[in-house]
Structure formats: structure tokens, C-alpha cells
């Protein structure tokens, strides 16, 4: 199984991705963790990424794709993976598809955790750090929606999009994902 998890800030991507990995016995590729590791280990890629991460900017697409090319060649992802935190744009989704076809792999599903904006806002403000003003949270949501709607179209067009109601308990959401993923 090769899965991508998509959802707004506070949609529960991290939780669902982690549970999916446990349930399907495949590794989680969480972009944030991978970048932090690369930076901590001071790899070539880590050196490239650190300046962006320190400024709170997104690491450029070209760097990220190089990064995944290296990561997807490792033996532990041979039987599949769950990708969280990438792709964030339709362009990245397409780049990822090119990379996968290069590696003779294919994405099974892009899972969209659909959660109403007001729920995302209240979840985000509950877990937010003190420096996250409502304006910043709103800005993050707006940015996310601008970037993400095209990515949903991209996957829908390729019949790869699974829409899951994310506005329920984490257990129910997980059951739903497993039911659909296992039935295909």
C-alpha cells in the first residue's frame, strides 16, 4: 500500500497516518520528521533544508523530490508507505507521480480528511502555540485551501482520491480508512 494523507492544519493527519502504519505494518514517511532527522544528522540534504526550516519556509520542490528519491530507494519502504506532509501542491503531486513511475511504483490512494473550516480553526487554536494568533491560524488555513484544492482535483481526475469524513472520533476515522483501503 502506498498512501498519501491530505488534510488541513488540525485535521488529524499525523494521528491517522501513524495508526495506518501500525495497522498496515508499513513505515510512516512524515515530512517534518524526515527533515528534522536530515538536519540533525547534517546530511547534504539537511544542509540544504536547514536555512528554509529555520526561516519557517517550505523547502523548495526540487530539494524535496531529491529527498524522496533517496528515501524511496531504502529497503524498509519496499512493501509500501504512508506519506504525511507532502505533497502540498498539485505540482508536487505530479512530481511525486513521475518519481514513483521512475521507481516502478504507484500510489494507491490520496486520502483526504475532510473537516469543516470552523472545526479546523478550533482544533488548531486548542493545540496551538502561544504565538499562533487567530489571524495566523486563519492565514494558514487560507493558504492551505488555495494550495490544496488543486491537489484534490489532481487526484480525483486520476481516480485516486478517497474522501473521509474527518470530523469524528479518531477511531471512527481510522476504521473508515481501513475499510475502504482493504476493500480495493
Phi, psi and omega in degrees: 000129174238114189232145173245136178251124181241148177171160182288172177298120182096006182282347180096021181304312184300312180299311183294319181298315181298314180295320179300317181298318178296314183292326183259358182053049174229157185284152176266127173253092179263118189303318180302313180296315183299316180295316179299320178298312182300322181290316180298321182275356176058040176288170179305317181292322177301318179298320178294320188282331193302321184295324179289313183300318180296329179272359181073023179259163176283140177292136185301150183306316184299321179292316181299319183292321175302318182299314180289325178303314179294316186293322185281357175269349182286151189296330188292344182259011184301322182266009178127178183191164171240127184253127182230129179097003179198144355285156179250346181226163179298324178299314179296323180298319180292316177303317180297318178298317178300314181299313181298318181292328171302321183268010182057040175238167178215143177285134176279304184215148164254119185259119182258113177275101186273117182225131181302146183306319183293329177290317177302316181297316183288322176297316182295321182286331176296319186260005190283159175280162187299335183276359179271096177285160176307325181295318181295317179299316180297318180299318180298319178294318180298314179302314182301316182293320178303314186281328193274327183303317177299327181291326178294318176300318181303309183287326180296317180302330181262012182056040181245359188268127172249123179259123183241134177288108184270002184266050179216185181294148180307324182295316181295319180299314181299315180301316179301313181299312183298319182301312183291315183297320181285339183273352182260000000 
